[in-house]
Amino acid sequence: MNNNATFGQGINTLSFIAAQNLDLEQVRTLHLYLPDLARAAKNGTLPNKENFCALVEGRAQIKIIEHRIDMYADPFLPAGWKVEDHDMGCHLAELERKGSDLYIKYVNKIWFYSSEKQKSGHIKGSDLRHELARVFVPNVNIGDYLLKHQYLIPKKWRKDQYGSRRNILFWGTIYRSASDYLYVRFIYWNGRKWDWSSRELGQALKSNDVIASLGERCSSYPGVSHDTAMSQVLR
């Protein structure tokens, strides 16, 4: 088992193996697949018995899924809406879970930006829009991808430090509705699964309304390191 596997992942892997009732020949070849099984345990994607037997018999292999998102793709359009602004950033964004955090691979961790004004009350979305000009905010293609692959979303995203439902806005895409109002979409945990809703820019944003961010814009690639991330960007 590789050095990156935790003790818990090792126990999960061994428990899984013990439940398969392998024959002697399968046990002899099992060591070839331990690194792959450890990675699968880490990602919560251990195969079922049928697929596991196919693996040890050489009829299948474990493939780690690469979660790549085309940031240039047109976003989902709610009925009657059109896209007002769609910040495309990089062309392809690859999501990667590391422990309880979610990263855009080779760029940065996804942080939550919150205005100082929200902490003491609220701020209108139209005012926050000017403040966000210096922050790299990914577009809603990431949010929609996460809704289709909800196992990637860290559990700690569901609620803020006060136990309130967290609304995670993807400000990189701004819509204009049929009634000519501007909106941003957000994802939230509804108690059973992740879902989406929207916020009109004229509405007040409260402390539990946070913006998905990769940190402050810089002259090169928009992702920044932890040390240079804006002080308002929260863990």
SULUR-V560726 format. One record per run of one state. SS is the DSSP state (h for helix, s for strand, l for the rest). FROM is the first residue (numbers start at 0). TO is the last residue. Records with the same first field share a line. If there is no record, write none. Layout:
SS = FROM-TO / FROM-TO
This chain:
l = 0-5 / 18-22 / 43-47 / 56-65 / 70-80 / 86-90 / 98-99 / 104-106 / 109-109 / 113-114 / 120-121 / 135-138 / 148-148 / 152-153 / 157-157 / 159-163 / 165-165 / 169-171 / 176-180 / 189-192 / 200-202 / 205-207 / 213-214 / 216-224 / 228-231 / 234-234
h = 6-17 / 23-42 / 48-55 / 115-119 / 124-133 / 139-147 / 149-151 / 154-156 / 225-227
s = 66-69 / 81-85 / 91-97 / 100-103 / 107-108 / 110-112 / 122-123 / 134-134 / 158-158 / 164-164 / 166-168 / 172-175 / 181-188 / 193-199 / 203-204 / 208-212 / 215-215 / 232-233
